[in-house]
Amino acid sequence: ALTQYWNSAYSCFTFGKVDLVPTVEEYTTLLHYPRIQADKAYSKAANVLTFLKRLMSITGISEQ
């Protein structure tokens, strides 16, 4: 029933002009995966070194 509202291109539910994105707690419930921790950020980086360098550049942290 909810699959008709799921927008796979944006990974969210679309109801008319309103987009809804599940929270971490809702993903935990939907996926039945209790090990997801709400206080941690999850990211899938294809190239971890490039990702870290960009993150350091954005935050102003230097390599030491």
PQR file with spaces between the fields and no chain letter, atoms N, CA, C, O and H, PARSE charges and radii, in Angstrom:
ATOM       1  N    ALA     1       0.820   -1.191    0.000 -0.4000 1.5000
ATOM       2  CA   ALA     1       0.000    0.000    0.000 -0.0000 2.0000
ATOM       3  C    ALA     1       0.866    1.257    0.000  0.5500 1.7000
ATOM       4  O    ALA     1       0.590    2.192   -0.753 -0.5500 1.4000
ATOM       5  N    LEU     2       1.917    1.296    0.839 -0.4000 1.5000
ATOM       6  CA   LEU     2       2.780    2.472    0.879 -0.0000 2.0000
ATOM       7  C    LEU     2       3.736    2.533   -0.305  0.5500 1.7000
ATOM       8  O    LEU     2       4.302    3.588   -0.592 -0.5500 1.4000
ATOM       9  H    LEU     2       2.141    0.537    1.450  0.4000 1.0000
ATOM      10  N    THR     3       3.922    1.400   -0.999 -0.4000 1.5000
ATOM      11  CA   THR     3       4.857    1.392   -2.121 -0.0000 2.0000
ATOM      12  C    THR     3       4.430    2.327   -3.237  0.5500 1.7000
ATOM      13  O    THR     3       5.278    2.815   -3.983 -0.5500 1.4000
ATOM      14  H    THR     3       3.463    0.543   -0.767  0.4000 1.0000
ATOM      15  N    GLN     4       3.140    2.588   -3.371 -0.4000 1.5000
ATOM      16  CA   GLN     4       2.685    3.503   -4.418 -0.0000 2.0000
ATOM      17  C    GLN     4       3.103    4.939   -4.130  0.5500 1.7000
ATOM      18  O    GLN     4       3.129    5.762   -5.045 -0.5500 1.4000
ATOM      19  H    GLN     4       2.451    2.191   -2.765  0.4000 1.0000
ATOM      20  N    TYR     5       3.432    5.261   -2.881 -0.4000 1.5000
ATOM      21  CA   TYR     5       3.861    6.602   -2.504 -0.0000 2.0000
ATOM      22  C    TYR     5       5.379    6.732   -2.405  0.5500 1.7000
ATOM      23  O    TYR     5       5.893    7.839   -2.250 -0.5500 1.4000
ATOM      24  H    TYR     5       3.411    4.592   -2.137  0.4000 1.0000
ATOM      25  N    TRP     6       6.105    5.608   -2.493 -0.4000 1.5000
ATOM      26  CA   TRP     6       7.556    5.641   -2.345 -0.0000 2.0000
ATOM      27  C    TRP     6       8.189    6.164   -3.631  0.5500 1.7000
ATOM      28  O    TRP     6       7.933    5.641   -4.715 -0.5500 1.4000
ATOM      29  H    TRP     6       5.687    4.709   -2.619  0.4000 1.0000
ATOM      30  N    ASN     7       9.011    7.192   -3.505 -0.4000 1.5000
ATOM      31  CA   ASN     7       9.732    7.766   -4.632 -0.0000 2.0000
ATOM      32  C    ASN     7      11.164    7.256   -4.548  0.5500 1.7000
ATOM      33  O    ASN     7      11.968    7.779   -3.777 -0.5500 1.4000
ATOM      34  H    ASN     7       9.220    7.617   -2.625  0.4000 1.0000
ATOM      35  N    SER     8      11.481    6.239   -5.337 -0.4000 1.5000
ATOM      36  CA   SER     8      12.804    5.618   -5.241 -0.0000 2.0000
ATOM      37  C    SER     8      13.918    6.542   -5.727  0.5500 1.7000
ATOM      38  O    SER     8      15.064    6.395   -5.300 -0.5500 1.4000
ATOM      39  H    SER     8      10.828    5.814   -5.964  0.4000 1.0000
ATOM      40  N    ALA     9      13.607    7.483   -6.604 -0.4000 1.5000
ATOM      41  CA   ALA     9      14.626    8.422   -7.083 -0.0000 2.0000
ATOM      42  C    ALA     9      15.120    9.325   -5.959  0.5500 1.7000
ATOM      43  O    ALA     9      16.297    9.683   -5.924 -0.5500 1.4000
ATOM      44  H    ALA     9      12.677    7.602   -6.951  0.4000 1.0000
ATOM      45  N    TYR    10      14.227    9.695   -5.036 -0.4000 1.5000
ATOM      46  CA   TYR    10      14.582   10.586   -3.930 -0.0000 2.0000
ATOM      47  C    TYR    10      14.630    9.878   -2.579  0.5500 1.7000
ATOM      48  O    TYR    10      14.933   10.508   -1.565 -0.5500 1.4000
ATOM      49  H    TYR    10      13.271    9.403   -5.065  0.4000 1.0000
ATOM      50  N    SER    11      14.337    8.581   -2.552 -0.4000 1.5000
ATOM      51  CA   SER    11      14.315    7.790   -1.317 -0.0000 2.0000
ATOM      52  C    SER    11      13.439    8.428   -0.248  0.5500 1.7000
ATOM      53  O    SER    11      13.859    8.610    0.895 -0.5500 1.4000
ATOM      54  H    SER    11      14.091    8.070   -3.375  0.4000 1.0000
ATOM      55  N    CYS    12      12.218    8.765   -0.640 -0.4000 1.5000
ATOM      56  CA   CYS    12      11.270    9.356    0.302 -0.0000 2.0000
ATOM      57  C    CYS    12       9.849    9.014   -0.137  0.5500 1.7000
ATOM      58  O    CYS    12       9.627    8.549   -1.256 -0.5500 1.4000
ATOM      59  H    CYS    12      11.877    8.617   -1.569  0.4000 1.0000
ATOM      60  N    PHE    13       8.899    9.249    0.750 -0.4000 1.5000
ATOM      61  CA   PHE    13       7.492    9.091    0.415 -0.0000 2.0000
ATOM      62  C    PHE    13       6.977   10.420   -0.117  0.5500 1.7000
ATOM      63  O    PHE    13       7.287   11.471    0.443 -0.5500 1.4000
ATOM      64  H    PHE    13       9.079    9.627    1.658  0.4000 1.0000
ATOM      65  N    THR    14       6.189   10.386   -1.199 -0.4000 1.5000
ATOM      66  CA   THR    14       5.647   11.602   -1.791 -0.0000 2.0000
ATOM      67  C    THR    14       4.129   11.534   -1.767  0.5500 1.7000
ATOM      68  O    THR    14       3.526   10.609   -2.312 -0.5500 1.4000
ATOM      69  H    THR    14       5.938    9.531   -1.655  0.4000 1.0000
ATOM      70  N    PHE    15       3.521   12.526   -1.126 -0.4000 1.5000
ATOM      71  CA   PHE    15       2.067   12.653   -1.058 -0.0000 2.0000
ATOM      72  C    PHE    15       1.704   13.992   -1.682  0.5500 1.7000
ATOM      73  O    PHE    15       1.725   15.020   -1.004 -0.5500 1.4000
ATOM      74  H    PHE    15       4.010   13.277   -0.683  0.4000 1.0000
ATOM      75  N    GLY    16       1.371   13.988   -2.968 -0.4000 1.5000
ATOM      76  CA   GLY    16       1.098   15.245   -3.657 -0.0000 2.0000
ATOM      77  C    GLY    16       2.375   16.063   -3.740  0.5500 1.7000
ATOM      78  O    GLY    16       3.351   15.635   -4.357 -0.5500 1.4000
ATOM      79  H    GLY    16       1.353   13.154   -3.518  0.4000 1.0000
ATOM      80  N    LYS    17       2.373   17.241   -3.120 -0.4000 1.5000
ATOM      81  CA   LYS    17       3.554   18.105   -3.126 -0.0000 2.0000
ATOM      82  C    LYS    17       4.352   18.008   -1.828  0.5500 1.7000
ATOM      83  O    LYS    17       5.255   18.811   -1.591 -0.5500 1.4000
ATOM      84  H    LYS    17       1.580   17.588   -2.619  0.4000 1.0000
ATOM      85  N    VAL    18       4.025   17.031   -0.990 -0.4000 1.5000
ATOM      86  CA   VAL    18       4.692   16.867    0.301 -0.0000 2.0000
ATOM      87  C    VAL    18       5.588   15.631    0.252  0.5500 1.7000
ATOM      88  O    VAL    18       5.140   14.545   -0.115 -0.5500 1.4000
ATOM      89  H    VAL    18       3.291   16.379   -1.181  0.4000 1.0000
ATOM      90  N    ASP    19       6.856   15.804    0.625 -0.4000 1.5000
ATOM      91  CA   ASP    19       7.804   14.696    0.707 -0.0000 2.0000
ATOM      92  C    ASP    19       8.074   14.380    2.169  0.5500 1.7000
ATOM      93  O    ASP    19       8.315   15.282    2.971 -0.5500 1.4000
ATOM      94  H    ASP    19       7.220   16.686    0.924  0.4000 1.0000
ATOM      95  N    LEU    20       8.034   13.103    2.514 -0.4000 1.5000
ATOM      96  CA   LEU    20       8.304   12.664    3.881 -0.0000 2.0000
ATOM      97  C    LEU    20       9.453   11.668    3.867  0.5500 1.7000
ATOM      98  O    LEU    20       9.458   10.718    3.085 -0.5500 1.4000
ATOM      99  H    LEU    20       7.838   12.369    1.863  0.4000 1.0000
ATOM     100  N    VAL    21      10.420   11.895    4.736 -0.4000 1.5000
ATOM     101  CA   VAL    21      11.567   11.004    4.851 -0.0000 2.0000
ATOM     102  C    VAL    21      11.533   10.363    6.232  0.5500 1.7000
ATOM     103  O    VAL    21      11.436   11.070    7.235 -0.5500 1.4000
ATOM     104  H    VAL    21      10.417   12.667    5.372  0.4000 1.0000
ATOM     105  N    PRO    22      11.614    9.029    6.302 -0.5600 1.5000
ATOM     106  CA   PRO    22      11.604    8.372    7.613  0.2800 2.0000
ATOM     107  C    PRO    22      12.801    8.786    8.467  0.5500 1.7000
ATOM     108  O    PRO    22      13.888    9.038    7.946 -0.5500 1.4000
ATOM     109  N    THR    23      12.591    8.853    9.774 -0.4000 1.5000
ATOM     110  CA   THR    23      13.679    9.135   10.711 -0.0000 2.0000
ATOM     111  C    THR    23      14.462    7.852   10.954  0.5500 1.7000
ATOM     112  O    THR    23      14.038    6.775   10.534 -0.5500 1.4000
ATOM     113  H    THR    23      11.708    8.648   10.197  0.4000 1.0000
ATOM     114  N    VAL    24      15.592    7.959   11.625 -0.4000 1.5000
ATOM     115  CA   VAL    24      16.402    6.782   11.933 -0.0000 2.0000
ATOM     116  C    VAL    24      15.585    5.782   12.744  0.5500 1.7000
ATOM     117  O    VAL    24      15.657    4.577   12.507 -0.5500 1.4000
ATOM     118  H    VAL    24      15.937    8.834   11.966  0.4000 1.0000
ATOM     119  N    GLU    25      14.805    6.286   13.702 -0.4000 1.5000
ATOM     120  CA   GLU    25      13.973    5.394   14.522 -0.0000 2.0000
ATOM     121  C    GLU    25      12.939    4.669   13.666  0.5500 1.7000
ATOM     122  O    GLU    25      12.667    3.489   13.890 -0.5500 1.4000
ATOM     123  H    GLU    25      14.746    7.266   13.895  0.4000 1.0000
ATOM     124  N    GLU    26      12.366    5.361   12.694 -0.4000 1.5000
ATOM     125  CA   GLU    26      11.377    4.725   11.817 -0.0000 2.0000
ATOM     126  C    GLU    26      12.029    3.700   10.902  0.5500 1.7000
ATOM     127  O    GLU    26      11.450    2.643   10.651 -0.5500 1.4000
ATOM     128  H    GLU    26      12.587    6.319   12.512  0.4000 1.0000
ATOM     129  N    TYR    27      13.237    3.997   10.395 -0.4000 1.5000
ATOM     130  CA   TYR    27      13.965    3.012    9.595 -0.0000 2.0000
ATOM     131  C    TYR    27      14.257    1.769   10.426  0.5500 1.7000
ATOM     132  O    TYR    27      14.130    0.649    9.930 -0.5500 1.4000
ATOM     133  H    TYR    27      13.708    4.855   10.599  0.4000 1.0000
ATOM     134  N    THR    28      14.644    1.952   11.678 -0.4000 1.5000
ATOM     135  CA   THR    28      14.916    0.825   12.564 -0.0000 2.0000
ATOM     136  C    THR    28      13.692   -0.070   12.676  0.5500 1.7000
ATOM     137  O    THR    28      13.805   -1.294   12.615 -0.5500 1.4000
ATOM     138  H    THR    28      14.747    2.861   12.081  0.4000 1.0000
ATOM     139  N    THR    29      12.525    0.537   12.838 -0.4000 1.5000
ATOM     140  CA   THR    29      11.280   -0.220   12.953 -0.0000 2.0000
ATOM     141  C    THR    29      10.907   -0.874   11.630  0.5500 1.7000
ATOM     142  O    THR    29      10.548   -2.051   11.601 -0.5500 1.4000
ATOM     143  H    THR    29      12.433    1.532   12.887  0.4000 1.0000
ATOM     144  N    LEU    30      10.991   -0.122   10.532 -0.4000 1.5000
ATOM     145  CA   LEU    30      10.618   -0.655    9.220 -0.0000 2.0000
ATOM     146  C    LEU    30      11.509   -1.812    8.788  0.5500 1.7000
ATOM     147  O    LEU    30      11.033   -2.786    8.205 -0.5500 1.4000
ATOM     148  H    LEU    30      11.283    0.834   10.556  0.4000 1.0000
ATOM     149  N    LEU    31      12.800   -1.701    9.076 -0.4000 1.5000
ATOM     150  CA   LEU    31      13.755   -2.717    8.647 -0.0000 2.0000
ATOM     151  C    LEU    31      13.948   -3.833    9.659  0.5500 1.7000
ATOM     152  O    LEU    31      14.638   -4.814    9.382 -0.5500 1.4000
ATOM     153  H    LEU    31      13.186   -0.910    9.550  0.4000 1.0000
ATOM     154  N    HIS    32      13.339   -3.687   10.840 -0.4000 1.5000
ATOM     155  CA   HIS    32      13.503   -4.669   11.918 -0.0000 2.0000
ATOM     156  C    HIS    32      14.987   -4.884   12.217  0.5500 1.7000
ATOM     157  O    HIS    32      15.437   -6.015   12.399 -0.5500 1.4000
ATOM     158  H    HIS    32      12.778   -2.890   11.065  0.4000 1.0000
ATOM     159  N    TYR    33      15.742   -3.780   12.266 -0.4000 1.5000
ATOM     160  CA   TYR    33      17.178   -3.834   12.522 -0.0000 2.0000
ATOM     161  C    TYR    33      17.494   -2.926   13.699  0.5500 1.7000
ATOM     162  O    TYR    33      17.767   -1.742   13.503 -0.5500 1.4000
ATOM     163  H    TYR    33      15.377   -2.861   12.118  0.4000 1.0000
ATOM     164  N    PRO    34      17.464   -3.457   14.921 -0.5600 1.5000
ATOM     165  CA   PRO    34      17.619   -2.630   16.123  0.2800 2.0000
ATOM     166  C    PRO    34      19.033   -2.114   16.377  0.5500 1.7000
ATOM     167  O    PRO    34      19.223   -1.302   17.283 -0.5500 1.4000
ATOM     168  N    ARG    35      20.026   -2.554   15.613 -0.4000 1.5000
ATOM     169  CA   ARG    35      21.407   -2.158   15.894 -0.0000 2.0000
ATOM     170  C    ARG    35      21.764   -0.784   15.330  0.5500 1.7000
ATOM     171  O    ARG    35      22.859   -0.287   15.593 -0.5500 1.4000
ATOM     172  H    ARG    35      19.871   -3.213   14.878  0.4000 1.0000
ATOM     173  N    ILE    36      20.873   -0.157   14.563 -0.4000 1.5000
ATOM     174  CA   ILE    36      21.122    1.196   14.071 -0.0000 2.0000
ATOM     175  C    ILE    36      21.093    2.132   15.262  0.5500 1.7000
ATOM     176  O    ILE    36      20.155    2.096   16.059 -0.5500 1.4000
ATOM     177  H    ILE    36      19.983   -0.561   14.349  0.4000 1.0000
ATOM     178  N    GLN    37      22.103    2.964   15.392 -0.4000 1.5000
ATOM     179  CA   GLN    37      22.188    3.871   16.533 -0.0000 2.0000
ATOM     180  C    GLN    37      21.818    5.280   16.087  0.5500 1.7000
ATOM     181  O    GLN    37      22.434    5.831   15.174 -0.5500 1.4000
ATOM     182  H    GLN    37      22.865    2.993   14.745  0.4000 1.0000
ATOM     183  N    ALA    38      20.820    5.854   16.725 -0.4000 1.5000
ATOM     184  CA   ALA    38      20.300    7.166   16.337 -0.0000 2.0000
ATOM     185  C    ALA    38      21.289    8.292   16.583  0.5500 1.7000
ATOM     186  O    ALA    38      21.180    9.349   15.961 -0.5500 1.4000
ATOM     187  H    ALA    38      20.320    5.407   17.466  0.4000 1.0000
ATOM     188  N    ASP    39      22.252    8.094   17.473 -0.4000 1.5000
ATOM     189  CA   ASP    39      23.188    9.173   17.787 -0.0000 2.0000
ATOM     190  C    ASP    39      24.437    9.160   16.908  0.5500 1.7000
ATOM     191  O    ASP    39      25.377    9.911   17.165 -0.5500 1.4000
ATOM     192  H    ASP    39      22.341    7.235   17.979  0.4000 1.0000
ATOM     193  N    LYS    40      24.460    8.316   15.874 -0.4000 1.5000
ATOM     194  CA   LYS    40      25.600    8.252   14.973 -0.0000 2.0000
ATOM     195  C    LYS    40      25.169    8.635   13.560  0.5500 1.7000
ATOM     196  O    LYS    40      24.038    8.372   13.153 -0.5500 1.4000
ATOM     197  H    LYS    40      23.696    7.705   15.665  0.4000 1.0000
ATOM     198  N    ALA    41      26.069    9.250   12.831 -0.4000 1.5000
ATOM     199  CA   ALA    41      25.797    9.600   11.433 -0.0000 2.0000
ATOM     200  C    ALA    41      26.269    8.449   10.553  0.5500 1.7000
ATOM     201  O    ALA    41      27.356    7.907   10.754 -0.5500 1.4000
ATOM     202  H    ALA    41      26.988    9.464   13.162  0.4000 1.0000
ATOM     203  N    TYR    42      25.455    8.086    9.591 -0.4000 1.5000
ATOM     204  CA   TYR    42      25.798    7.008    8.677 -0.0000 2.0000
ATOM     205  C    TYR    42      26.025    7.589    7.295  0.5500 1.7000
ATOM     206  O    TYR    42      25.234    8.403    6.819 -0.5500 1.4000
ATOM     207  H    TYR    42      24.572    8.526    9.428  0.4000 1.0000
ATOM     208  N    SER    43      27.097    7.176    6.657 -0.4000 1.5000
ATOM     209  CA   SER    43      27.426    7.669    5.333 -0.0000 2.0000
ATOM     210  C    SER    43      28.081    6.550    4.544  0.5500 1.7000
ATOM     211  O    SER    43      28.848    5.756    5.089 -0.5500 1.4000
ATOM     212  H    SER    43      27.740    6.514    7.043  0.4000 1.0000
ATOM     213  N    LYS    44      27.774    6.494    3.263 -0.4000 1.5000
ATOM     214  CA   LYS    44      28.419    5.525    2.390 -0.0000 2.0000
ATOM     215  C    LYS    44      29.336    6.314    1.466  0.5500 1.7000
ATOM     216  O    LYS    44      28.872    6.960    0.527 -0.5500 1.4000
ATOM     217  H    LYS    44      27.151    7.139    2.820  0.4000 1.0000
ATOM     218  N    ALA    45      30.604    6.262    1.725 -0.4000 1.5000
ATOM     219  CA   ALA    45      31.575    6.989    0.916 -0.0000 2.0000
ATOM     220  C    ALA    45      32.262    6.013   -0.028  0.5500 1.7000
ATOM     221  O    ALA    45      32.819    5.009    0.414 -0.5500 1.4000
ATOM     222  H    ALA    45      30.981    5.737    2.488  0.4000 1.0000
ATOM     223  N    ALA    46      32.226    6.302   -1.321 -0.4000 1.5000
ATOM     224  CA   ALA    46      32.865    5.434   -2.304 -0.0000 2.0000
ATOM     225  C    ALA    46      34.385    5.479   -2.135  0.5500 1.7000
ATOM     226  O    ALA    46      35.051    4.446   -2.205 -0.5500 1.4000
ATOM     227  H    ALA    46      31.773    7.118   -1.680  0.4000 1.0000
ATOM     228  N    ASN    47      34.921    6.657   -1.915 -0.4000 1.5000
ATOM     229  CA   ASN    47      36.353    6.817   -1.705 -0.0000 2.0000
ATOM     230  C    ASN    47      36.538    7.499   -0.356  0.5500 1.7000
ATOM     231  O    ASN    47      36.379    8.715   -0.242 -0.5500 1.4000
ATOM     232  H    ASN    47      34.380    7.496   -1.857  0.4000 1.0000
ATOM     233  N    VAL    48      36.870    6.727    0.651 -0.4000 1.5000
ATOM     234  CA   VAL    48      36.935    7.232    2.024 -0.0000 2.0000
ATOM     235  C    VAL    48      37.969    8.344    2.166  0.5500 1.7000
ATOM     236  O    VAL    48      37.708    9.336    2.846 -0.5500 1.4000
ATOM     237  H    VAL    48      37.000    5.740    0.558  0.4000 1.0000
ATOM     238  N    LEU    49      39.133    8.202    1.542 -0.4000 1.5000
ATOM     239  CA   LEU    49      40.178    9.215    1.660 -0.0000 2.0000
ATOM     240  C    LEU    49      39.710   10.555    1.087  0.5500 1.7000
ATOM     241  O    LEU    49      39.905   11.597    1.713 -0.5500 1.4000
ATOM     242  H    LEU    49      39.346    7.395    0.990  0.4000 1.0000
ATOM     243  N    THR    50      39.097   10.533   -0.095 -0.4000 1.5000
ATOM     244  CA   THR    50      38.567   11.758   -0.699 -0.0000 2.0000
ATOM     245  C    THR    50      37.489   12.360    0.182  0.5500 1.7000
ATOM     246  O    THR    50      37.450   13.574    0.380 -0.5500 1.4000
ATOM     247  H    THR    50      38.939    9.687   -0.604  0.4000 1.0000
ATOM     248  N    PHE    51      36.615   11.519    0.713 -0.4000 1.5000
ATOM     249  CA   PHE    51      35.547   11.988    1.594 -0.0000 2.0000
ATOM     250  C    PHE    51      36.133   12.671    2.824  0.5500 1.7000
ATOM     251  O    PHE    51      35.680   13.749    3.208 -0.5500 1.4000
ATOM     252  H    PHE    51      36.646   10.532    0.552  0.4000 1.0000
ATOM     253  N    LEU    52      37.137   12.052    3.445 -0.4000 1.5000
ATOM     254  CA   LEU    52      37.755   12.631    4.641 -0.0000 2.0000
ATOM     255  C    LEU    52      38.442   13.958    4.330  0.5500 1.7000
ATOM     256  O    LEU    52      38.353   14.900    5.117 -0.5500 1.4000
ATOM     257  H    LEU    52      37.505   11.176    3.133  0.4000 1.0000
ATOM     258  N    LYS    53      39.122   14.038    3.196 -0.4000 1.5000
ATOM     259  CA   LYS    53      39.789   15.289    2.819 -0.0000 2.0000
ATOM     260  C    LYS    53      38.772   16.404    2.599  0.5500 1.7000
ATOM     261  O    LYS    53      38.998   17.538    3.021 -0.5500 1.4000
ATOM     262  H    LYS    53      39.195   13.273    2.556  0.4000 1.0000
ATOM     263  N    ARG    54      37.658   16.093    1.945 -0.4000 1.5000
ATOM     264  CA   ARG    54      36.616   17.097    1.735 -0.0000 2.0000
ATOM     265  C    ARG    54      35.997   17.525    3.057  0.5500 1.7000
ATOM     266  O    ARG    54      35.745   18.709    3.278 -0.5500 1.4000
ATOM     267  H    ARG    54      37.474   15.172    1.603  0.4000 1.0000
ATOM     268  N    LEU    55      35.755   16.563    3.928 -0.4000 1.5000
ATOM     269  CA   LEU    55      35.178   16.872    5.235 -0.0000 2.0000
ATOM     270  C    LEU    55      36.127   17.751    6.046  0.5500 1.7000
ATOM     271  O    LEU    55      35.690   18.698    6.700 -0.5500 1.4000
ATOM     272  H    LEU    55      35.959   15.601    3.749  0.4000 1.0000
ATOM     273  N    MET    56      37.416   17.441    6.006 -0.4000 1.5000
ATOM     274  CA   MET    56      38.402   18.248    6.722 -0.0000 2.0000
ATOM     275  C    MET    56      38.468   19.654    6.144  0.5500 1.7000
ATOM     276  O    MET    56      38.622   20.624    6.887 -0.5500 1.4000
ATOM     277  H    MET    56      37.771   16.672    5.475  0.4000 1.0000
ATOM     278  N    SER    57      38.355   19.773    4.836 -0.4000 1.5000
ATOM     279  CA   SER    57      38.370   21.084    4.196 -0.0000 2.0000
ATOM     280  C    SER    57      37.165   21.917    4.609  0.5500 1.7000
ATOM     281  O    SER    57      37.295   23.109    4.887 -0.5500 1.4000
ATOM     282  H    SER    57      38.230   18.985    4.232  0.4000 1.0000
ATOM     283  N    ILE    58      36.004   21.296    4.648 -0.4000 1.5000
ATOM     284  CA   ILE    58      34.771   21.995    5.025 -0.0000 2.0000
ATOM     285  C    ILE    58      34.823   22.459    6.473  0.5500 1.7000
ATOM     286  O    ILE    58      34.412   23.575    6.793 -0.5500 1.4000
ATOM     287  H    ILE    58      35.899   20.327    4.422  0.4000 1.0000
ATOM     288  N    THR    59      35.333   21.592    7.348 -0.4000 1.5000
ATOM     289  CA   THR    59      35.349   21.917    8.775 -0.0000 2.0000
ATOM     290  C    THR    59      36.565   22.739    9.191  0.5500 1.7000
ATOM     291  O    THR    59      36.624   23.226   10.320 -0.5500 1.4000
ATOM     292  H    THR    59      35.667   20.686    7.088  0.4000 1.0000
ATOM     293  N    GLY    60      37.536   22.898    8.292 -0.4000 1.5000
ATOM     294  CA   GLY    60      38.722   23.687    8.606 -0.0000 2.0000
ATOM     295  C    GLY    60      39.751   22.948    9.435  0.5500 1.7000
ATOM     296  O    GLY    60      40.627   23.575   10.031 -0.5500 1.4000
ATOM     297  H    GLY    60      37.488   22.502    7.375  0.4000 1.0000
ATOM     298  N    ILE    61      39.664   21.627    9.485 -0.4000 1.5000
ATOM     299  CA   ILE    61      40.623   20.811   10.234 -0.0000 2.0000
ATOM     300  C    ILE    61      41.798   20.488    9.315  0.5500 1.7000
ATOM     301  O    ILE    61      41.599   20.136    8.152 -0.5500 1.4000
ATOM     302  H    ILE    61      38.953   21.118    9.000  0.4000 1.0000
ATOM     303  N    SER    62      43.012   20.607    9.827 -0.4000 1.5000
ATOM     304  CA   SER    62      44.190   20.294    9.021 -0.0000 2.0000
ATOM     305  C    SER    62      44.688   18.890    9.336  0.5500 1.7000
ATOM     306  O    SER    62      44.422   18.352   10.411 -0.5500 1.4000
ATOM     307  H    SER    62      43.173   20.893   10.772  0.4000 1.0000
ATOM     308  N    GLU    63      45.423   18.295    8.376 -0.4000 1.5000
ATOM     309  CA   GLU    63      46.007   16.963    8.591 -0.0000 2.0000
ATOM     310  C    GLU    63      47.206   17.090    9.517  0.5500 1.7000
ATOM     311  O    GLU    63      48.149   17.824    9.222 -0.5500 1.4000
ATOM     312  H    GLU    63      45.639   18.732    7.503  0.4000 1.0000
ATOM     313  N    GLN    64      47.170   16.383   10.626 -0.4000 1.5000
ATOM     314  CA   GLN    64      48.293   16.417   11.560 -0.0000 2.0000
ATOM     315  C    GLN    64      48.575   15.046   12.076  0.5500 1.7000
ATOM     316  O    GLN    64      49.490   14.865   12.879 -0.5500 1.4000
ATOM     317  H    GLN    64      46.404   15.787   10.865  0.4000 1.0000
